[in-house]
Amino acid sequence: MNKTATTQSNRQRLHAVRVLRDRIFVVGFVLAVVIGIAGLGALLFDVLIDGMPFLNWKFLSSYASRKPLESGILAPLAGTVWIVGLTALLTVPIGVGTAIYLEEFAAKNRFNRLIELNIANLAGVPSVIYGLLGLAVFVQFVFNGSRNVTAGALTMTLLILPIVVIASQEAIKAVPSSYRDAAYAMGANKWQVVKSVVLPQALPGMMSGIILALSRAIGESAPILIISSLVWVTFVPASPDSKFTVLPLQIFTWISQPQHDFRGIAAAGIIVLLVVLLSMNAIAIWIRSKYQQRPEQ
């Protein structure tokens, strides 16, 4: 009897310890989330307070200047649009095509597994390495020393291409095999299954990965600093051969200036950059919701 009571008491004690431990972990996780959100909110509030007085049409339509009250963001904004547009044109077909080949057509052998391993490793390479590679290959070798938009877009393509390939592969893997089997049972060939079944189902996941990768390209400054090296640009890039600068590089330049008003100008630039990033994420969410609802209709 005493042995049974002791065993029951030990079980209750262990249960109480588990409950207490679970509660401690829950409280710790909640505190971590609250601290992170509070820190982000404080940063956003500080940026909005500093930048909103300078955010107007003159700021959006003017070029950079040595005088803070005359500075604008037109040139870096246009350069960012050029870089993102060309990077998307280069990255999406290559990245999605590579993922389709590796997942649907390539044989599962050591060579292809080695390719996938190298792609995963390339996703973790620091961005400055891609900047140095772009400077040596694209700027010096391909374009004979010309630091143009195309060189920057090719460098950004190298940077985000592994991310797009991996995200597209995961989206393709998430498509149920029963969908493929049903298409094969109806007489479809391999390409028809990929085009009509796999791609529509994997598109939401692919788009999320692509948008996140492009968002990273927008926020990168180290590779562009190496490729462009321009911080005071008073013209809008007119072609892929034009010189350029981008928003992160211009914001960094403004922050490093001694005049206090440049901090407000930099904050206004950060607001514009956040609006661009949030707009891209909103487009990704819209595309995902649209294509996820289609099979249910």
Residue pairs with C-beta under 8 A, 6 or more apart in sequence:
46 267
47 267
47 270
47 271
47 274
48 267
48 271
50 263
50 264
50 267
51 264
51 265
51 266
51 267
51 268
51 269
51 270
51 271
52 268
52 271
53 264
54 261
54 264
54 265
54 267
54 268
55 268
55 271
55 272
58 72
59 71
59 72
59 73
59 265
59 268
60 72
60 73
60 74
60 77
60 272
61 72
61 74
62 70
62 71
62 72
62 73
62 74
63 71
63 72
63 74
63 75
63 233
63 234
63 235
64 71
64 72
64 73
64 75
64 76
64 231
64 232
64 233
64 234
64 250
64 253
65 71
65 72
66 232
68 254
68 257
68 259
68 261
68 262
68 264
68 265
69 261
71 254
71 262
71 265
73 247
73 250
73 268
73 269
73 272
74 236
75 233
75 234
75 235
75 236
75 244
75 245
75 250
76 233
76 245
76 246
76 247
76 249
76 250
76 269
77 247
77 272
78 236
78 237
78 244
79 149
79 228
79 233
79 237
79 244
79 245
79 246
79 247
80 218
80 246
80 247
80 276
82 149
82 153
82 237
82 240
82 242
82 244
83 149
83 152
83 153
83 156
83 217
83 218
83 224
83 244
83 246
84 214
84 217
84 218
86 149
86 150
86 153
86 240
87 153
87 156
87 157
87 160
87 214
87 217
88 210
88 214
90 153
90 154
90 157
91 157
91 160
91 161
91 164
91 210
91 213
91 214
92 164
92 210
94 157
94 161
95 161
95 164
95 165
95 168
95 210
96 164
96 168
96 206
98 119
98 165
98 168
99 164
99 165
99 166
99 168
99 169
99 171
99 172
99 206
100 168
100 172
100 194
100 198
100 199
102 112
102 115
102 116
102 165
102 169
103 169
103 172
103 173
104 172
104 190
104 194
104 198
105 190
106 112
116 169
119 162
119 165
119 166
120 162
120 166
122 161
122 162
123 162
123 163
123 166
126 222
127 159
127 220
127 222
127 223
128 222
128 223
128 226
130 155
130 158
130 159
130 223
131 155
131 222
131 223
131 224
131 225
131 226
131 227
132 226
133 155
133 158
134 151
134 152
134 154
134 155
134 158
134 223
134 226
134 227
135 226
135 227
138 150
138 151
138 154
138 155
138 227
139 145
139 146
139 147
139 151
139 227
142 151
142 154
143 150
143 151
146 241
147 227
147 228
147 229
147 230
147 243
148 240
148 241
148 242
148 243
148 244
149 237
149 239
149 240
149 241
149 242
149 243
149 244
150 240
150 241
151 227
152 223
152 224
152 227
152 228
152 244
152 246
153 240
155 223
155 224
155 227
156 217
156 220
156 223
156 224
159 216
159 217
159 220
159 223
160 213
160 214
160 216
160 217
163 209
163 212
163 213
163 216
164 209
164 210
164 213
166 209
167 205
167 206
167 208
167 209
167 210
167 212
167 213
168 202
168 205
168 206
168 209
168 210
170 205
170 209
171 202
171 203
171 204
171 205
171 206
171 209
172 198
172 202
174 201
174 202
174 205
175 197
175 198
175 201
175 202
179 197
179 198
179 201
180 193
180 197
180 198
183 192
183 193
183 196
183 197
184 193
188 196
188 197
200 291
200 294
201 295
203 287
203 291
204 287
204 288
204 291
204 292
205 288
207 284
207 287
207 288
208 284
208 288
210 284
211 280
211 281
211 283
211 284
212 284
214 280
215 277
215 280
215 281
218 246
218 247
218 248
218 273
218 276
218 277
218 280
219 248
219 273
219 277
220 248
221 246
221 248
221 249
221 252
224 245
224 246
224 248
224 249
225 249
228 243
228 244
228 245
228 246
228 249
230 243
230 244
230 245
230 249
231 245
231 249
231 250
231 253
232 253
233 243
233 244
233 245
235 242
237 243
237 244
247 269
247 272
247 273
247 276
248 273
250 269
251 266
251 269
251 270
251 273
254 262
254 263
254 265
254 266
254 269
255 262
255 263
255 266
